Amino acid sequence: MNVIAPIAPPHDRQLVFTSSQAARYLGVSLATIRRWADAGHLDCYRTPGSQRRFSREQLDDFIASLEHTHHRAA
């Protein structure tokens, strides 16, 4: 018997994001993603063509760090 898994939203299956996709995932502008990456706040790696790529783990870790910082400030 075949079990059909529910279809997950695209971000649930996606492991690597472009800058534009990362911006959508985090709910910020593309310029903000670039600034955060250039400042070292958001980890990324570069393709041979020097384009930024973000793993979902990097983005989720960044979100967690923001939440942790927010809770400490409250």
N, CA, C and O atoms as a Maestro MAE file, in Angstrom:
{
 s_m_m2io_version
 :::
 2.0.0
}

f_m_ct {
 s_m_title
 :::
 protein
 m_atom[296] {
  # First column is atom index #
  i_m_mmod_type
  r_m_x_coord
  r_m_y_coord
  r_m_z_coord
  i_m_residue_number
  s_m_chain_name
  s_m_pdb_residue_name
  s_m_pdb_atom_name
  i_m_atomic_number
  :::
  1 25 0.842 -1.179 0.000 1 A "MET " " N  " 7
  2 3 0.000 0.000 0.000 1 A "MET " " CA " 6
  3 2 0.891 1.248 0.000 1 A "MET " " C  " 6
  4 15 1.814 1.357 0.808 1 A "MET " " O  " 8
  5 25 0.617 2.159 -0.883 2 A "ASN " " N  " 7
  6 3 1.372 3.413 -0.957 2 A "ASN " " CA " 6
  7 2 0.731 4.452 -0.062 2 A "ASN " " C  " 6
  8 15 -0.486 4.639 -0.070 2 A "ASN " " O  " 8
  9 25 1.563 5.119 0.702 3 A "VAL " " N  " 7
  10 3 1.093 6.203 1.560 3 A "VAL " " CA " 6
  11 2 1.497 7.511 0.893 3 A "VAL " " C  " 6
  12 15 2.664 7.718 0.561 3 A "VAL " " O  " 8
  13 25 0.539 8.368 0.706 4 A "ILE " " N  " 7
  14 3 0.813 9.657 0.080 4 A "ILE " " CA " 6
  15 2 0.954 10.696 1.178 4 A "ILE " " C  " 6
  16 15 0.037 10.928 1.966 4 A "ILE " " O  " 8
  17 25 2.127 11.314 1.208 5 A "ALA " " N  " 7
  18 3 2.378 12.351 2.202 5 A "ALA " " CA " 6
  19 2 1.704 13.640 1.769 5 A "ALA " " C  " 6
  20 15 1.586 13.905 0.573 5 A "ALA " " O  " 8
  21 25 1.262 14.441 2.721 6 A "PRO " " N  " 7
  22 3 0.677 15.728 2.355 6 A "PRO " " CA " 6
  23 2 1.721 16.603 1.657 6 A "PRO " " C  " 6
  24 15 2.916 16.521 1.940 6 A "PRO " " O  " 8
  25 25 1.250 17.416 0.765 7 A "ILE " " N  " 7
  26 3 2.154 18.315 0.046 7 A "ILE " " CA " 6
  27 2 2.560 19.443 0.985 7 A "ILE " " C  " 6
  28 15 1.720 20.179 1.502 7 A "ILE " " O  " 8
  29 25 3.855 19.559 1.190 8 A "ALA " " N  " 7
  30 3 4.379 20.604 2.080 8 A "ALA " " CA " 6
  31 2 4.537 21.897 1.300 8 A "ALA " " C  " 6
  32 15 4.771 21.867 0.092 8 A "ALA " " O  " 8
  33 25 4.412 23.032 1.973 9 A "PRO " " N  " 7
  34 3 4.670 24.299 1.303 9 A "PRO " " CA " 6
  35 2 6.081 24.287 0.724 9 A "PRO " " C  " 6
  36 15 6.953 23.606 1.263 9 A "PRO " " O  " 8
  37 25 6.329 25.026 -0.361 10 A "PRO " " N  " 7
  38 3 7.638 25.005 -1.012 10 A "PRO " " CA " 6
  39 2 8.805 25.253 -0.067 10 A "PRO " " C  " 6
  40 15 9.843 24.606 -0.201 10 A "PRO " " O  " 8
  41 25 8.665 26.166 0.879 11 A "HIS " " N  " 7
  42 3 9.777 26.471 1.780 11 A "HIS " " CA " 6
  43 2 10.098 25.299 2.700 11 A "HIS " " C  " 6
  44 15 11.231 25.183 3.166 11 A "HIS " " O  " 8
  45 25 9.130 24.427 2.972 12 A "ASP " " N  " 7
  46 3 9.383 23.289 3.847 12 A "ASP " " CA " 6
  47 2 10.306 22.270 3.200 12 A "ASP " " C  " 6
  48 15 10.992 21.524 3.898 12 A "ASP " " O  " 8
  49 25 10.331 22.232 1.879 13 A "ARG " " N  " 7
  50 3 11.177 21.272 1.174 13 A "ARG " " CA " 6
  51 2 12.463 21.901 0.674 13 A "ARG " " C  " 6
  52 15 13.431 21.191 0.399 13 A "ARG " " O  " 8
  53 25 12.492 23.202 0.553 14 A "GLN " " N  " 7
  54 3 13.630 23.894 -0.041 14 A "GLN " " CA " 6
  55 2 14.789 23.971 0.942 14 A "GLN " " C  " 6
  56 15 14.609 24.360 2.096 14 A "GLN " " O  " 8
  57 25 15.986 23.597 0.477 15 A "LEU " " N  " 7
  58 3 17.155 23.591 1.350 15 A "LEU " " CA " 6
  59 2 18.105 24.742 1.081 15 A "LEU " " C  " 6
  60 15 18.836 25.165 1.978 15 A "LEU " " O  " 8
  61 25 18.106 25.259 -0.149 16 A "VAL " " N  " 7
  62 3 19.011 26.344 -0.520 16 A "VAL " " CA " 6
  63 2 18.186 27.469 -1.139 16 A "VAL " " C  " 6
  64 15 17.309 27.229 -1.969 16 A "VAL " " O  " 8
  65 25 18.482 28.698 -0.724 17 A "PHE " " N  " 7
  66 3 17.729 29.864 -1.165 17 A "PHE " " CA " 6
  67 2 18.646 30.866 -1.861 17 A "PHE " " C  " 6
  68 15 19.794 31.049 -1.456 17 A "PHE " " O  " 8
  69 25 18.142 31.507 -2.895 18 A "THR " " N  " 7
  70 3 18.820 32.665 -3.471 18 A "THR " " CA " 6
  71 2 18.568 33.851 -2.545 18 A "THR " " C  " 6
  72 15 17.804 33.740 -1.586 18 A "THR " " O  " 8
  73 25 19.196 34.966 -2.824 19 A "SER " " N  " 7
  74 3 18.969 36.165 -2.006 19 A "SER " " CA " 6
  75 2 17.502 36.585 -2.032 19 A "SER " " C  " 6
  76 15 16.933 36.926 -0.995 19 A "SER " " O  " 8
  77 25 16.893 36.560 -3.211 20 A "SER " " N  " 7
  78 3 15.478 36.948 -3.326 20 A "SER " " CA " 6
  79 2 14.583 36.001 -2.551 20 A "SER " " C  " 6
  80 15 13.655 36.435 -1.869 20 A "SER " " O  " 8
  81 25 14.857 34.710 -2.655 21 A "GLN " " N  " 7
  82 3 14.056 33.736 -1.926 21 A "GLN " " CA " 6
  83 2 14.250 33.876 -0.418 21 A "GLN " " C  " 6
  84 15 13.298 33.746 0.352 21 A "GLN " " O  " 8
  85 25 15.485 34.142 -0.004 22 A "ALA " " N  " 7
  86 3 15.755 34.352 1.423 22 A "ALA " " CA " 6
  87 2 15.008 35.576 1.931 22 A "ALA " " C  " 6
  88 15 14.479 35.563 3.043 22 A "ALA " " O  " 8
  89 25 14.961 36.632 1.129 23 A "ALA " " N  " 7
  90 3 14.232 37.844 1.517 23 A "ALA " " CA " 6
  91 2 12.758 37.529 1.724 23 A "ALA " " C  " 6
  92 15 12.162 37.967 2.709 23 A "ALA " " O  " 8
  93 25 12.162 36.772 0.804 24 A "ARG " " N  " 7
  94 3 10.761 36.382 0.946 24 A "ARG " " CA " 6
  95 2 10.559 35.503 2.177 24 A "ARG " " C  " 6
  96 15 9.586 35.673 2.911 24 A "ARG " " O  " 8
  97 25 11.462 34.579 2.399 25 A "TYR " " N  " 7
  98 3 11.370 33.651 3.536 25 A "TYR " " CA " 6
  99 2 11.407 34.412 4.865 25 A "TYR " " C  " 6
  100 15 10.678 34.079 5.800 25 A "TYR " " O  " 8
  101 25 12.261 35.436 4.939 26 A "LEU " " N  " 7
  102 3 12.396 36.214 6.179 26 A "LEU " " CA " 6
  103 2 11.443 37.403 6.247 26 A "LEU " " C  " 6
  104 15 11.294 38.016 7.304 26 A "LEU " " O  " 8
  105 25 10.797 37.734 5.130 27 A "GLY " " N  " 7
  106 3 9.845 38.845 5.127 27 A "GLY " " CA " 6
  107 2 10.511 40.206 5.129 27 A "GLY " " C  " 6
  108 15 9.989 41.161 5.705 27 A "GLY " " O  " 8
  109 25 11.672 40.294 4.478 28 A "VAL " " N  " 7
  110 3 12.388 41.563 4.384 28 A "VAL " " CA " 6
  111 2 12.729 41.837 2.927 28 A "VAL " " C  " 6
  112 15 12.463 41.010 2.054 28 A "VAL " " O  " 8
  113 25 13.314 42.991 2.670 29 A "SER " " N  " 7
  114 3 13.665 43.346 1.288 29 A "SER " " CA " 6
  115 2 14.966 42.675 0.873 29 A "SER " " C  " 6
  116 15 15.752 42.232 1.710 29 A "SER " " O  " 8
  117 25 15.174 42.609 -0.425 30 A "LEU " " N  " 7
  118 3 16.413 42.075 -0.973 30 A "LEU " " CA " 6
  119 2 17.610 42.900 -0.496 30 A "LEU " " C  " 6
  120 15 18.663 42.345 -0.183 30 A "LEU " " O  " 8
  121 25 17.451 44.211 -0.440 31 A "ALA " " N  " 7
  122 3 18.530 45.090 0.031 31 A "ALA " " CA " 6
  123 2 18.897 44.764 1.480 31 A "ALA " " C  " 6
  124 15 20.073 44.800 1.840 31 A "ALA " " O  " 8
  125 25 17.917 44.451 2.300 32 A "THR " " N  " 7
  126 3 18.177 44.099 3.700 32 A "THR " " CA " 6
  127 2 18.975 42.808 3.782 32 A "THR " " C  " 6
  128 15 19.916 42.712 4.570 32 A "THR " " O  " 8
  129 25 18.612 41.814 2.980 33 A "ILE " " N  " 7
  130 3 19.361 40.552 2.950 33 A "ILE " " CA " 6
  131 2 20.814 40.823 2.586 33 A "ILE " " C  " 6
  132 15 21.729 40.299 3.223 33 A "ILE " " O  " 8
  133 25 21.021 41.635 1.569 34 A "ARG " " N  " 7
  134 3 22.395 41.952 1.140 34 A "ARG " " CA " 6
  135 2 23.176 42.661 2.247 34 A "ARG " " C  " 6
  136 15 24.334 42.338 2.510 34 A "ARG " " O  " 8
  137 25 22.526 43.630 2.886 35 A "ARG " " N  " 7
  138 3 23.194 44.360 3.983 35 A "ARG " " CA " 6
  139 2 23.561 43.428 5.125 35 A "ARG " " C  " 6
  140 15 24.689 43.456 5.619 35 A "ARG " " O  " 8
  141 25 22.603 42.597 5.546 36 A "TRP " " N  " 7
  142 3 22.857 41.676 6.648 36 A "TRP " " CA " 6
  143 2 23.978 40.698 6.301 36 A "TRP " " C  " 6
  144 15 24.828 40.409 7.143 36 A "TRP " " O  " 8
  145 25 23.989 40.189 5.074 37 A "ALA " " N  " 7
  146 3 25.035 39.250 4.659 37 A "ALA " " CA " 6
  147 2 26.389 39.956 4.598 37 A "ALA " " C  " 6
  148 15 27.388 39.420 5.078 37 A "ALA " " O  " 8
  149 25 26.430 41.146 4.017 38 A "ASP " " N  " 7
  150 3 27.683 41.889 3.902 38 A "ASP " " CA " 6
  151 2 28.238 42.286 5.269 38 A "ASP " " C  " 6
  152 15 29.453 42.357 5.452 38 A "ASP " " O  " 8
  153 25 27.349 42.544 6.225 39 A "ALA " " N  " 7
  154 3 27.768 42.941 7.571 39 A "ALA " " CA " 6
  155 2 28.126 41.723 8.440 39 A "ALA " " C  " 6
  156 15 28.639 41.874 9.548 39 A "ALA " " O  " 8
  157 25 27.850 40.519 7.923 40 A "GLY " " N  " 7
  158 3 28.161 39.313 8.681 40 A "GLY " " CA " 6
  159 2 27.085 38.892 9.664 40 A "GLY " " C  " 6
  160 15 27.302 37.980 10.462 40 A "GLY " " O  " 8
  161 25 25.927 39.541 9.622 41 A "HIS " " N  " 7
  162 3 24.828 39.182 10.522 41 A "HIS " " CA " 6
  163 2 24.128 37.908 10.062 41 A "HIS " " C  " 6
  164 15 23.583 37.159 10.873 41 A "HIS " " O  " 8
  165 25 24.149 37.674 8.765 42 A "LEU " " N  " 7
  166 3 23.464 36.536 8.165 42 A "LEU " " CA " 6
  167 2 24.482 35.754 7.355 42 A "LEU " " C  " 6
  168 15 25.060 36.280 6.404 42 A "LEU " " O  " 8
  169 25 24.704 34.493 7.729 43 A "ASP " " N  " 7
  170 3 25.684 33.667 7.035 43 A "ASP " " CA " 6
  171 2 25.177 33.259 5.656 43 A "ASP " " C  " 6
  172 15 23.989 33.000 5.460 43 A "ASP " " O  " 8
  173 25 26.093 33.211 4.723 44 A "CYS " " N  " 7
  174 3 25.781 32.724 3.387 44 A "CYS " " CA " 6
  175 2 27.059 32.164 2.785 44 A "CYS " " C  " 6
  176 15 28.140 32.291 3.361 44 A "CYS " " O  " 8
  177 25 26.926 31.555 1.643 45 A "TYR " " N  " 7
  178 3 28.113 31.158 0.895 45 A "TYR " " CA " 6
  179 2 27.955 31.696 -0.508 45 A "TYR " " C  " 6
  180 15 26.858 32.080 -0.915 45 A "TYR " " O  " 8
  181 25 29.035 31.725 -1.240 46 A "ARG " " N  " 7
  182 3 29.032 32.288 -2.594 46 A "ARG " " CA " 6
  183 2 29.217 31.182 -3.621 46 A "ARG " " C  " 6
  184 15 30.004 30.256 -3.423 46 A "ARG " " O  " 8
  185 25 28.489 31.291 -4.707 47 A "THR " " N  " 7
  186 3 28.656 30.369 -5.825 47 A "THR " " CA " 6
  187 2 29.921 30.766 -6.577 47 A "THR " " C  " 6
  188 15 30.478 31.833 -6.315 47 A "THR " " O  " 8
  189 25 30.386 29.938 -7.501 48 A "PRO " " N  " 7
  190 3 31.542 30.327 -8.316 48 A "PRO " " CA " 6
  191 2 31.307 31.644 -9.070 48 A "PRO " " C  " 6
  192 15 32.259 32.352 -9.396 48 A "PRO " " O  " 8
  193 25 30.053 31.964 -9.342 49 A "GLY " " N  " 7
  194 3 29.708 33.226 -9.991 49 A "GLY " " CA " 6
  195 2 29.550 34.372 -9.003 49 A "GLY " " C  " 6
  196 15 29.121 35.461 -9.386 49 A "GLY " " O  " 8
  197 25 29.892 34.143 -7.727 50 A "SER " " N  " 7
  198 3 29.853 35.127 -6.647 50 A "SER " " CA " 6
  199 2 28.442 35.519 -6.210 50 A "SER " " C  " 6
  200 15 28.245 36.575 -5.608 50 A "SER " " O  " 8
  201 25 27.470 34.674 -6.510 51 A "GLN " " N  " 7
  202 3 26.107 34.936 -6.035 51 A "GLN " " CA " 6
  203 2 25.944 34.342 -4.637 51 A "GLN " " C  " 6
  204 15 26.500 33.286 -4.334 51 A "GLN " " O  " 8
  205 25 25.183 35.023 -3.797 52 A "ARG " " N  " 7
  206 3 24.952 34.544 -2.442 52 A "ARG " " CA " 6
  207 2 23.950 33.393 -2.461 52 A "ARG " " C  " 6
  208 15 22.993 33.392 -3.235 52 A "ARG " " O  " 8
  209 25 24.188 32.430 -1.605 53 A "ARG " " N  " 7
  210 3 23.240 31.343 -1.371 53 A "ARG " " CA " 6
  211 2 23.122 31.148 0.130 53 A "ARG " " C  " 6
  212 15 24.101 31.250 0.869 53 A "ARG " " O  " 8
  213 25 21.909 30.868 0.558 54 A "PHE " " N  " 7
  214 3 21.607 30.707 1.979 54 A "PHE " " CA " 6
  215 2 20.978 29.344 2.189 54 A "PHE " " C  " 6
  216 15 20.060 28.962 1.462 54 A "PHE " " O  " 8
  217 25 21.458 28.616 3.166 55 A "SER " " N  " 7
  218 3 20.805 27.356 3.496 55 A "SER " " CA " 6
  219 2 19.612 27.671 4.392 55 A "SER " " C  " 6
  220 15 19.579 28.692 5.079 55 A "SER " " O  " 8
  221 25 18.647 26.780 4.366 56 A "ARG " " N  " 7
  222 3 17.492 26.993 5.231 56 A "ARG " " CA " 6
  223 2 17.938 26.984 6.690 56 A "ARG " " C  " 6
  224 15 17.409 27.735 7.509 56 A "ARG " " O  " 8
  225 25 18.912 26.133 7.013 57 A "GLU " " N  " 7
  226 3 19.425 26.081 8.384 57 A "GLU " " CA " 6
  227 2 20.016 27.429 8.793 57 A "GLU " " C  " 6
  228 15 19.811 27.872 9.923 57 A "GLU " " O  " 8
  229 25 20.749 28.087 7.888 58 A "GLN " " N  " 7
  230 3 21.310 29.406 8.190 58 A "GLN " " CA " 6
  231 2 20.200 30.416 8.448 58 A "GLN " " C  " 6
  232 15 20.288 31.218 9.378 58 A "GLN " " O  " 8
  233 25 19.165 30.377 7.631 59 A "LEU " " N  " 7
  234 3 18.058 31.328 7.794 59 A "LEU " " CA " 6
  235 2 17.294 31.064 9.091 59 A "LEU " " C  " 6
  236 15 16.941 31.997 9.812 59 A "LEU " " O  " 8
  237 25 17.043 29.785 9.381 60 A "ASP " " N  " 7
  238 3 16.326 29.453 10.614 60 A "ASP " " CA " 6
  239 2 17.152 29.798 11.852 60 A "ASP " " C  " 6
  240 15 16.605 30.249 12.859 60 A "ASP " " O  " 8
  241 25 18.469 29.587 11.779 61 A "ASP " " N  " 7
  242 3 19.344 29.975 12.896 61 A "ASP " " CA " 6
  243 2 19.310 31.486 13.106 61 A "ASP " " C  " 6
  244 15 19.325 31.964 14.241 61 A "ASP " " O  " 8
  245 25 19.263 32.230 12.006 62 A "PHE " " N  " 7
  246 3 19.201 33.683 12.097 62 A "PHE " " CA " 6
  247 2 17.895 34.116 12.767 62 A "PHE " " C  " 6
  248 15 17.899 34.991 13.633 62 A "PHE " " O  " 8
  249 25 16.792 33.509 12.370 63 A "ILE " " N  " 7
  250 3 15.492 33.819 12.984 63 A "ILE " " CA " 6
  251 2 15.544 33.509 14.479 63 A "ILE " " C  " 6
  252 15 15.081 34.302 15.299 63 A "ILE " " O  " 8
  253 25 16.109 32.354 14.829 64 A "ALA " " N  " 7
  254 3 16.200 31.965 16.241 64 A "ALA " " CA " 6
  255 2 17.051 32.959 17.023 64 A "ALA " " C  " 6
  256 15 16.731 33.283 18.166 64 A "ALA " " O  " 8
  257 25 18.134 33.446 16.414 65 A "SER " " N  " 7
  258 3 18.986 34.415 17.115 65 A "SER " " CA " 6
  259 2 18.253 35.731 17.336 65 A "SER " " C  " 6
  260 15 18.437 36.385 18.362 65 A "SER " " O  " 8
  261 25 17.414 36.121 16.365 66 A "LEU " " N  " 7
  262 3 16.623 37.343 16.539 66 A "LEU " " CA " 6
  263 2 15.622 37.182 17.665 66 A "LEU " " C  " 6
  264 15 15.430 38.087 18.477 66 A "LEU " " O  " 8
  265 25 14.981 36.009 17.707 67 A "GLU " " N  " 7
  266 3 13.988 35.748 18.753 67 A "GLU " " CA " 6
  267 2 14.666 35.712 20.122 67 A "GLU " " C  " 6
  268 15 14.125 36.222 21.103 67 A "GLU " " O  " 8
  269 25 15.842 35.114 20.182 68 A "HIS " " N  " 7
  270 3 16.585 35.029 21.436 68 A "HIS " " CA " 6
  271 2 16.980 36.435 21.911 68 A "HIS " " C  " 6
  272 15 16.851 36.754 23.093 68 A "HIS " " O  " 8
  273 25 17.454 37.260 20.994 69 A "THR " " N  " 7
  274 3 17.835 38.635 21.315 69 A "THR " " CA " 6
  275 2 16.617 39.434 21.768 69 A "THR " " C  " 6
  276 15 16.701 40.226 22.706 69 A "THR " " O  " 8
  277 25 15.486 39.222 21.097 70 A "HIS " " N  " 7
  278 3 14.252 39.936 21.440 70 A "HIS " " CA " 6
  279 2 13.797 39.567 22.853 70 A "HIS " " C  " 6
  280 15 13.387 40.434 23.625 70 A "HIS " " O  " 8
  281 25 13.872 38.269 23.189 71 A "HIS " " N  " 7
  282 3 13.447 37.830 24.522 71 A "HIS " " CA " 6
  283 2 14.360 38.378 25.612 71 A "HIS " " C  " 6
  284 15 13.898 38.702 26.706 71 A "HIS " " O  " 8
  285 25 15.659 38.481 25.316 72 A "ARG " " N  " 7
  286 3 16.590 39.018 26.312 72 A "ARG " " CA " 6
  287 2 16.344 40.498 26.537 72 A "ARG " " C  " 6
  288 15 16.502 40.986 27.656 72 A "ARG " " O  " 8
  289 25 15.955 41.229 25.482 73 A "ALA " " N  " 7
  290 3 15.747 42.668 25.591 73 A "ALA " " CA " 6
  291 2 14.427 42.981 26.301 73 A "ALA " " C  " 6
  292 15 14.268 44.065 26.861 73 A "ALA " " O  " 8
  293 25 13.497 42.055 26.280 74 A "ALA " " N  " 7
  294 3 12.166 42.304 26.871 74 A "ALA " " CA " 6
  295 2 12.175 42.225 28.375 74 A "ALA " " C  " 6
  296 15 11.137 42.410 29.009 74 A "ALA " " O  " 8
  :::
 }
 m_bond[295] {
  # First column is bond index #
  i_m_from
  i_m_to
  i_m_order
  :::
  1 1 2 1
  2 2 3 1
  3 3 4 2
  4 3 5 1
  5 5 6 1
  6 6 7 1
  7 7 8 2
  8 7 9 1
  9 9 10 1
  10 10 11 1
  11 11 12 2
  12 11 13 1
  13 13 14 1
  14 14 15 1
  15 15 16 2
  16 15 17 1
  17 17 18 1
  18 18 19 1
  19 19 20 2
  20 19 21 1
  21 21 22 1
  22 22 23 1
  23 23 24 2
  24 23 25 1
  25 25 26 1
  26 26 27 1
  27 27 28 2
  28 27 29 1
  29 29 30 1
  30 30 31 1
  31 31 32 2
  32 31 33 1
  33 33 34 1
  34 34 35 1
  35 35 36 2
  36 35 37 1
  37 37 38 1
  38 38 39 1
  39 39 40 2
  40 39 41 1
  41 41 42 1
  42 42 43 1
  43 43 44 2
  44 43 45 1
  45 45 46 1
  46 46 47 1
  47 47 48 2
  48 47 49 1
  49 49 50 1
  50 50 51 1
  51 51 52 2
  52 51 53 1
  53 53 54 1
  54 54 55 1
  55 55 56 2
  56 55 57 1
  57 57 58 1
  58 58 59 1
  59 59 60 2
  60 59 61 1
  61 61 62 1
  62 62 63 1
  63 63 64 2
  64 63 65 1
  65 65 66 1
  66 66 67 1
  67 67 68 2
  68 67 69 1
  69 69 70 1
  70 70 71 1
  71 71 72 2
  72 71 73 1
  73 73 74 1
  74 74 75 1
  75 75 76 2
  76 75 77 1
  77 77 78 1
  78 78 79 1
  79 79 80 2
  80 79 81 1
  81 81 82 1
  82 82 83 1
  83 83 84 2
  84 83 85 1
  85 85 86 1
  86 86 87 1
  87 87 88 2
  88 87 89 1
  89 89 90 1
  90 90 91 1
  91 91 92 2
  92 91 93 1
  93 93 94 1
  94 94 95 1
  95 95 96 2
  96 95 97 1
  97 97 98 1
  98 98 99 1
  99 99 100 2
  100 99 101 1
  101 101 102 1
  102 102 103 1
  103 103 104 2
  104 103 105 1
  105 105 106 1
  106 106 107 1
  107 107 108 2
  108 107 109 1
  109 109 110 1
  110 110 111 1
  111 111 112 2
  112 111 113 1
  113 113 114 1
  114 114 115 1
  115 115 116 2
  116 115 117 1
  117 117 118 1
  118 118 119 1
  119 119 120 2
  120 119 121 1
  121 121 122 1
  122 122 123 1
  123 123 124 2
  124 123 125 1
  125 125 126 1
  126 126 127 1
  127 127 128 2
  128 127 129 1
  129 129 130 1
  130 130 131 1
  131 131 132 2
  132 131 133 1
  133 133 134 1
  134 134 135 1
  135 135 136 2
  136 135 137 1
  137 137 138 1
  138 138 139 1
  139 139 140 2
  140 139 141 1
  141 141 142 1
  142 142 143 1
  143 143 144 2
  144 143 145 1
  145 145 146 1
  146 146 147 1
  147 147 148 2
  148 147 149 1
  149 149 150 1
  150 150 151 1
  151 151 152 2
  152 151 153 1
  153 153 154 1
  154 154 155 1
  155 155 156 2
  156 155 157 1
  157 157 158 1
  158 158 159 1
  159 159 160 2
  160 159 161 1
  161 161 162 1
  162 162 163 1
  163 163 164 2
  164 163 165 1
  165 165 166 1
  166 166 167 1
  167 167 168 2
  168 167 169 1
  169 169 170 1
  170 170 171 1
  171 171 172 2
  172 171 173 1
  173 173 174 1
  174 174 175 1
  175 175 176 2
  176 175 177 1
  177 177 178 1
  178 178 179 1
  179 179 180 2
  180 179 181 1
  181 181 182 1
  182 182 183 1
  183 183 184 2
  184 183 185 1
  185 185 186 1
  186 186 187 1
  187 187 188 2
  188 187 189 1
  189 189 190 1
  190 190 191 1
  191 191 192 2
  192 191 193 1
  193 193 194 1
  194 194 195 1
  195 195 196 2
  196 195 197 1
  197 197 198 1
  198 198 199 1
  199 199 200 2
  200 199 201 1
  201 201 202 1
  202 202 203 1
  203 203 204 2
  204 203 205 1
  205 205 206 1
  206 206 207 1
  207 207 208 2
  208 207 209 1
  209 209 210 1
  210 210 211 1
  211 211 212 2
  212 211 213 1
  213 213 214 1
  214 214 215 1
  215 215 216 2
  216 215 217 1
  217 217 218 1
  218 218 219 1
  219 219 220 2
  220 219 221 1
  221 221 222 1
  222 222 223 1
  223 223 224 2
  224 223 225 1
  225 225 226 1
  226 226 227 1
  227 227 228 2
  228 227 229 1
  229 229 230 1
  230 230 231 1
  231 231 232 2
  232 231 233 1
  233 233 234 1
  234 234 235 1
  235 235 236 2
  236 235 237 1
  237 237 238 1
  238 238 239 1
  239 239 240 2
  240 239 241 1
  241 241 242 1
  242 242 243 1
  243 243 244 2
  244 243 245 1
  245 245 246 1
  246 246 247 1
  247 247 248 2
  248 247 249 1
  249 249 250 1
  250 250 251 1
  251 251 252 2
  252 251 253 1
  253 253 254 1
  254 254 255 1
  255 255 256 2
  256 255 257 1
  257 257 258 1
  258 258 259 1
  259 259 260 2
  260 259 261 1
  261 261 262 1
  262 262 263 1
  263 263 264 2
  264 263 265 1
  265 265 266 1
  266 266 267 1
  267 267 268 2
  268 267 269 1
  269 269 270 1
  270 270 271 1
  271 271 272 2
  272 271 273 1
  273 273 274 1
  274 274 275 1
  275 275 276 2
  276 275 277 1
  277 277 278 1
  278 278 279 1
  279 279 280 2
  280 279 281 1
  281 281 282 1
  282 282 283 1
  283 283 284 2
  284 283 285 1
  285 285 286 1
  286 286 287 1
  287 287 288 2
  288 287 289 1
  289 289 290 1
  290 290 291 1
  291 291 292 2
  292 291 293 1
  293 293 294 1
  294 294 295 1
  295 295 296 2
  :::
 }
}
